[in-house]
């Protein structure tokens, strides 16, 4: 694996980088705007592999994306290779319908320690919940970013990530009540601890999600951050969100696609060319953009 090939994949050209917050943020933003969060392998009859060599081949050489266990693992490799002090952490996703966090550890996120400060770096979350900058590990502090205000809170060793969101303007009136729309302004995202993890800690859940009913198996999705917002393809529905379209308002637009349009949308918007036929799917699981 070659770090220069990774840099080329994400469009990063600063060969004289320093190991500082500016570089960390720059690498992070290049990755989230170049590498989609997606699970399309499952819906093409293929597996979501966790081996780092396979991930590098898929994401860097074949210019695909992946889900958190893949693209955050790739980011961990890149940051570690560059010389950043990076640690894998495990997260528990908040499930709105159940009003609780997941029992199994199902999310991979990263901790970067630098100049006596700790930052949370997570390039593997979907749609408008994705952070755009590293979050300093400070409890109770609002940290405004383009997608919204993020807040980390610590209680007896467990950390919680929440987001304060803007209002939404939906010009497509037929989608105003879409189940894809987040209804809450204050949104819990996930919890985690600072216990270091290994990628092997996630192997069981990676397999489980592909075999048994889950969001990963029952909904096909692809999400990519842009300079102004985010695109998300869920099943046959393409959505776009422009952050701060007006004061404290995001513009959210929907387009229902025909099956023959999806391949072109994946190429032009997400930069993805699939090797096998995609079977778009949007099951009953709760999924918001």
Secondary structure per residue as TSV (DSSP state, phi and psi in degrees):
chain	resnum	aa	ss	phi	psi
A	1	X	-	360.0	142.9
A	2	X	-	-124.1	122.3
A	3	X	H	-64.1	-31.3
A	4	X	H	-66.7	-34.8
A	5	X	H	-66.6	-37.9
A	6	X	H	-62.9	-45.4
A	7	X	H	-58.9	-41.4
A	8	X	H	-64.6	-39.2
A	9	X	H	-61.4	-40.1
A	10	X	H	-93.4	-2.9
A	11	X	T	77.5	26.9
A	12	X	-	-93.8	127.6
A	13	X	-	-124.1	8.1
A	14	X	-	-87.5	90.5
A	15	X	T	-73.2	-18.0
A	16	X	T	-100.1	39.2
A	17	X	-	-67.7	156.2
A	18	X	-	-113.1	157.0
A	19	X	S	-85.4	72.2
A	20	X	S	-133.1	178.2
A	21	X	H	-64.1	-34.7
A	22	X	H	-62.3	-45.3
A	23	X	H	-66.6	-43.9
A	24	X	H	-56.9	-46.1
A	25	X	H	-65.1	-40.0
A	26	X	H	-63.8	-48.0
A	27	X	H	-60.3	-45.3
A	28	X	H	-59.6	-47.1
A	29	X	H	-69.8	-35.2
A	30	X	H	-63.0	-40.1
A	31	X	H	-66.7	-47.0
A	32	X	H	-69.5	-18.4
A	33	X	H	-96.2	-4.0
A	34	X	H	-115.8	-31.2
A	35	X	S	-111.3	112.4
A	36	X	-	-68.1	150.4
A	37	X	E	-87.9	113.4
A	38	X	E	-154.6	157.3
A	39	X	-	-127.8	31.4
A	40	X	T	-68.5	-21.5
A	41	X	T	-54.8	-45.2
A	42	X	G	-57.7	-38.3
A	43	X	G	-92.2	9.6
A	44	X	G	-114.8	11.1
A	45	X	T	78.6	21.1
A	46	X	-	-118.1	170.9
A	47	X	-	-98.1	160.1
A	48	X	-	-97.6	96.4
A	49	X	-	-82.7	150.9
A	50	X	-	-110.5	-5.8
A	51	X	-	-65.9	130.7
A	52	X	H	-61.1	-39.9
A	53	X	H	-61.3	-41.4
A	54	X	H	-66.3	-39.4
A	55	X	H	-64.2	-44.3
A	56	X	H	-59.7	-43.2
A	57	X	I	-62.8	-45.0
A	58	X	I	-66.8	-49.8
A	59	X	I	-82.9	-43.9
A	60	X	I	-86.5	-53.5
A	61	X	I	-76.2	-40.9
A	62	X	S	-99.2	4.8
A	63	X	-	54.3	47.9
A	64	X	-	-104.9	-170.6
A	65	X	-	-119.5	-150.9
A	66	X	B	176.8	-178.5
A	67	X	-	-101.4	-175.7
A	68	X	H	-55.9	-39.2
A	69	X	H	-67.1	-18.8
A	70	X	H	-96.6	-57.3
A	71	X	H	-76.8	-28.5
A	72	X	H	-75.6	-29.2
A	73	X	H	-67.0	-40.0
A	74	X	H	-63.3	-41.8
A	75	X	H	-64.2	-40.0
A	76	X	H	-58.4	-46.9
A	77	X	H	-60.3	-45.5
A	78	X	H	-63.8	-47.3
A	79	X	H	-65.5	-41.3
A	80	X	H	-64.2	-42.9
A	81	X	H	-61.2	-37.7
A	82	X	H	-70.7	-22.0
A	83	X	T	115.1	3.5
A	84	X	-	-73.9	143.2
A	85	X	E	-80.0	101.3
A	86	X	E	-122.9	139.2
A	87	X	E	-131.0	138.5
A	88	X	E	-80.7	137.5
A	89	X	E	-124.8	161.2
A	90	X	E	-114.6	136.2
A	91	X	E	-118.3	160.5
A	92	X	E	-122.2	113.9
A	93	X	E	-74.2	136.6
A	94	X	E	-75.4	131.4
A	95	X	E	-109.5	104.3
A	96	X	T	-56.9	-40.9
A	97	X	T	-63.4	-30.5
A	98	X	T	-98.3	-10.8
A	99	X	T	53.5	45.9
A	100	X	E	-159.7	167.8
A	101	X	E	-87.6	152.1
A	102	X	-	-60.0	144.6
A	103	X	S	-71.8	-47.4
A	104	X	S	-79.8	152.2
A	105	X	-	-76.2	116.2
A	106	X	-	-130.4	2.3
A	107	X	E	-127.5	133.5
A	108	X	E	-100.0	125.6
A	109	X	E	-133.0	171.9
A	110	X	E	-123.2	148.5
A	111	X	E	-115.5	129.7
A	112	X	E	-119.4	124.3
A	113	X	E	-104.3	128.8
A	114	X	E	-153.2	124.7
A	115	X	T	53.0	41.0
A	116	X	T	79.3	2.9
A	117	X	E	-115.5	152.2
A	118	X	E	-113.3	135.4
A	119	X	E	-123.7	143.0
A	120	X	E	-96.6	126.5
A	121	X	E	-125.3	123.8
A	122	X	-	-143.5	103.5
A	123	X	-	-99.2	15.0
A	124	X	-	-123.4	45.1
A	125	X	-	-124.2	161.6
A	126	X	-	-99.4	152.4
A	127	X	G	51.5	-134.6
A	128	X	G	-83.0	2.5
A	129	X	G	-88.3	-7.0
A	130	X	-	-73.3	126.0
A	131	X	-	-69.0	152.4
A	132	X	S	-108.4	-10.2
A	133	X	S	-140.4	154.4
A	134	X	-	-58.4	143.5
A	135	X	E	-103.3	126.3
A	136	X	E	-70.9	136.9
A	137	X	-	-78.4	83.8
A	138	X	-	-130.9	127.6
A	139	X	T	-77.2	130.3
A	140	X	T	82.9	3.6
A	141	X	E	-94.9	126.9
A	142	X	E	-71.9	130.6
A	143	X	E	-123.0	92.4
A	144	X	E	-66.9	134.8
A	145	X	E	-136.9	175.8
A	146	X	T	-60.1	-43.8
A	147	X	T	-71.1	-13.6
A	148	X	E	150.9	-169.5
A	149	X	E	-99.2	124.5
A	150	X	E	-103.2	147.4
A	151	X	E	-141.1	127.3
A	152	X	E	-102.1	133.2
A	153	X	E	-132.4	134.4
A	154	X	E	-109.7	133.4
A	155	X	E	-136.7	113.5
A	156	X	T	46.2	47.8
A	157	X	T	90.2	-9.1
A	158	X	E	-104.4	133.5
A	159	X	E	-103.8	145.1
A	160	X	E	-124.8	132.7
A	161	X	E	-105.6	123.8
A	162	X	E	-125.6	164.3
A	163	X	E	-136.6	134.5
A	164	X	E	-100.8	121.0
A	165	X	-	-107.4	161.5
A	166	X	-	-85.6	170.3
A	167	X	E	-69.2	163.6
A	168	X	E	-122.6	134.6
A	169	X	E	-110.3	121.9
A	170	X	-	-117.2	100.4
A	171	X	S	-68.1	-26.8
A	172	X	-	-77.3	93.5
A	173	X	G	-58.9	-29.0
A	174	X	G	-70.4	-12.1
A	175	X	G	-107.2	6.2
A	176	X	T	-58.1	-34.9
A	177	X	T	-104.4	22.2
A	178	X	-	-60.3	140.9
A	179	X	T	-68.0	-12.6
A	180	X	T	-76.8	-15.5
A	181	X	S	-83.6	132.9
A	182	X	-	-71.7	127.4
A	183	X	-	-94.9	-15.7
A	184	X	-	-102.8	138.4
A	185	X	S	-76.5	-35.9
A	186	X	E	-103.7	119.4
A	187	X	E	-126.5	124.0
A	188	X	E	-75.8	139.8
A	189	X	E	-112.7	-62.0
A	190	X	E	-160.5	167.9
A	191	X	E	-117.8	161.9
A	192	X	E	-164.1	165.6
A	193	X	-	-119.8	172.4
A	194	X	-	-93.5	14.8
A	195	X	-	-68.7	122.7
A	196	X	-	-61.0	141.3
A	197	X	-	-121.8	160.2
A	198	X	-	-113.1	156.2
A	199	X	G	-61.7	-26.9
A	200	X	G	-63.6	-23.5
A	201	X	G	-65.4	-16.2
A	202	X	G	-107.1	-0.4
A	203	X	H	-62.3	-42.5
A	204	X	H	-61.5	-46.7
A	205	X	H	-68.4	-33.5
A	206	X	H	-61.3	-41.7
A	207	X	H	-71.4	-43.7
A	208	X	H	-57.7	-44.9
A	209	X	H	-65.8	-24.3
A	210	X	H	-88.0	-16.8
A	211	X	H	-101.5	-43.1
A	212	X	S	-101.3	159.9
A	213	X	S	-52.8	129.1
A	214	X	S	-166.4	167.5
A	215	X	H	-58.9	-40.2
A	216	X	H	-62.0	-41.1
A	217	X	H	-85.3	-32.0
A	218	X	H	-100.7	-3.5
A	219	X	B	-135.7	128.3
A	220	X	-	-90.3	131.3
A	221	X	E	-146.9	156.5
A	222	X	E	-151.8	127.3
A	223	X	E	-134.4	137.8
A	224	X	E	-144.0	129.6
A	225	X	E	-77.1	147.9
A	226	X	-	-123.9	-176.4
A	227	X	S	-69.1	-24.8
A	228	X	S	-112.2	-17.4
A	229	X	E	-176.4	-131.9
A	230	X	E	-156.8	143.0
A	231	X	E	-104.9	146.0
A	232	X	E	-145.8	126.7
A	233	X	E	-106.1	118.4
A	234	X	E	-122.3	110.7
A	235	X	T	60.8	-120.1
A	236	X	T	-99.6	7.2
A	237	X	E	-106.9	120.5
A	238	X	E	-97.7	128.4
A	239	X	E	-122.5	150.3
A	240	X	E	-133.8	141.6
A	241	X	E	-126.7	126.6
A	242	X	E	-107.1	114.1
A	243	X	E	-69.9	139.8
A	244	X	E	52.8	46.1
A	245	X	E	-57.4	-41.3
A	246	X	E	-133.5	178.3
A	247	X	T	-57.6	115.2
A	248	X	T	58.9	29.9
A	249	X	E	-135.9	131.1
A	250	X	E	-97.9	142.5
A	251	X	E	-92.2	121.9
A	252	X	E	-120.5	120.8
A	253	X	E	-119.8	146.7
A	254	X	E	-121.7	150.1
A	255	X	E	-145.8	122.7
A	256	X	E	-82.4	121.5
A	257	X	-	-96.1	151.3
A	258	X	-	-87.9	155.5
A	259	X	H	-56.1	-37.6
A	260	X	H	-72.8	-10.0
A	261	X	H	-90.4	-18.3
A	262	X	H	-65.6	-41.6
A	263	X	H	-58.4	-43.3
A	264	X	H	-68.4	-38.8
A	265	X	H	-62.8	-42.8
A	266	X	H	-60.7	-38.2
A	267	X	H	-71.9	-49.9
A	268	X	H	-78.7	-35.7
A	269	X	T	-95.1	-41.9
A	270	X	T	-104.5	-7.5
A	271	X	-	68.7	27.8
A	272	X	-	-113.1	131.5
A	273	X	-	-120.3	117.0
A	274	X	-	-86.5	146.8
A	275	X	S	-88.8	-22.5
A	276	X	S	-126.4	164.6
A	277	X	-	-69.7	130.6
A	278	X	-	-86.1	135.5
A	279	X	-	-110.8	94.2
A	280	X	-	-59.4	144.3
A	281	X	-	-149.3	140.5
A	282	X	B	-138.5	92.4
A	283	X	-	-76.8	-161.9
A	284	X	S	-87.4	-7.2
A	285	X	S	-65.4	147.6
A	286	X	-	-68.0	126.6
A	287	X	-	-149.6	118.6
A	288	X	-	-124.0	156.7
A	289	X	-	-107.5	360.0
